Amino acid sequence: MIQPGSYVRVRRTETYYYGCIFQVIEKLDSRYFDKYLVVNEFDRGSEHGNHITLDTIDDLELVVDLPEGMNLRDQPIYQRADEHFQTGDLVQVDLPSGESYKARVEKAYIGSWGVEQCLVRAIRVDGPEDRIGTFSSIRWDWMTLLHRPDSQPEEFLTGAPIPEDMTTIKLFGTSRTQLGWISSETLCNTNYFGICECCGEVFLNSKMMTACGERVCYPCYCQHFTECDECGRTVRYEDTVTDDDDRVLCPACAESFGYSVNSNPIHQYSYKPVPIFHGHELNADPRSLFMGVELEVDGGDDRETCAKDMLAIEHNKTDLFYMKYDGSLVNGGFEIVTHPCTLEYHQQSFPWKQIINEALFYHFTSHKLGTCGLHVHVNRTALGDSVEEQDDTAAKIIILFDRFWDLFVRFSRRKRRSLENYAYAPNASITAADSKTNAIRKSKDACTDHYCAVNLSNRDTVEFRIFRGTLKYNTLMASLEMVSNVVSLAKSKTSEEIHEVTWEDIINVNRYPELVQYLTERNMPGADE
């Protein structure tokens, strides 16, 4: 039985990790279980043991269970790591995976809530060359103390010949550079020296600094790093962009000003730049509805070249849209993500037709494979002036989706089985008798994660996830126009009136030509006035 404290093997793609279950939470709909794990990712390292969340137990293999009724706190490992180890200790690490190596303790955690305090952060000092100097957070009971230094070493013999098994160090003073040497064992046994991650030489830690997450010496810092003229952030020279005014910008600031800084046009899934809004000149009201689109494409040829050609449409600037990898697209796909735009901007100014043509040229598809989605984010500020008004409008949107779910499914072009996994029905059961407060509570209880058809879990946006992907321009526009009509109607009706509206009322908010044509093609209600 997997329970808090169970020692498990975790399968992540083609890699395995080991760890202890920290917490198990059953979701309200009883369809999913979240397993909150404390897992030590030894290949990548983690400052806090990396808390991995899994939605299913299929990726877990029970290795050692606890006696019935025993809790994690009853285990011997549930002791403070600093009672066993201290900074500078040289330790032998024996992992459950069978790997062993030596490491130097950087920090023994003193956590405030539990498992964190069982961990020791250590830097590896032997093994493969590409692994030396890497950090990991490791359970203290997987370590054996080899040596504990008493005080700072004093084996500096400036100018003396360098004996065998000695490592050269550099001591940077205020006026001159001194060379000295130190034994390799002493280097491993202390916390007073560090290896520069740029040049690989040894320096006093007090003469080193951290830049972009790397420990580097002062000369390397001056040679390889600078500061962004906009935000002051430290950045590598090769990652900077010089703007038209000869200012040096970091990647984030360069992106915010519309400059492309990545030789690979497709970003990692976690990439999230500062949003750039388009359409202010068309409607300056700050409560205007802006829509950010995520369009997934898959199954094509040479996605990087395709993405580059898409960016070339806007002269390689990324202030309008950008591309990201998505692990759910297993046939060489990616997703196209737009910055927030008004509907009118999407209709009249956004280069959707050119983007679609590039995708088709490289044989990408979006609808046919059935794995691609079209997600539309709308800004919460468009739903109301206050948080309460925004939550009230969101609740009314949930009511509309529950009342007309079958029609929204037809409109989405999704199969019901697919919707159950990626965009399930809210089923909030909000009635006309519910107060505004109860309606808001029910809507939030029904949409507890981002897999709901209307995702309410984001702080700044409400996400419509129901639509199937498409590379037909008319279908894409009709989907955006439907979102706009739904939001406008929900915002304009009271909590009582929303229960009386019809499907035709949604369509008639604004009978956009693309929307009407789409309804006609699918033989859906609302096509005729």
Beta strands, then each sheet from edge to edge (+ up, - down):
strand 1: 7-12
strand 2: 15-26
strand 3: 33-40
strand 4: 51-54
strand 5: 60-64
strand 6: 90-94
strand 7: 100-108
strand 8: 119-124
strand 9: 135-139
strand 10: 143-147
strand 11: 166-172
strand 12: 177-183
strand 13: 193-195
strand 14: 202-204
strand 15: 208-211
strand 16: 214-217
strand 17: 225-227
strand 18: 234-236
strand 19: 241-242
strand 20: 248-249
strand 21: 266-267
strand 22: 290-297
strand 23: 321-324
strand 24: 334-338
strand 25: 341-342
strand 26: 373-379
strand 27: 454-455
strand 28: 461-468
sheet 1: 4+ 3- 2+ 1- 5+
sheet 2: 9+ 8- 7+ 6- 10+
sheet 3: 12+ 11- 14- 13+
sheet 4: 15+ 16-
sheet 5: 17+ 18-
sheet 6: 19+ 20-
sheet 7: 21+ 23+ 24- 22+ 25-
sheet 8: 21+ 23+ 24- 22+ 26- 28+ 27-
end
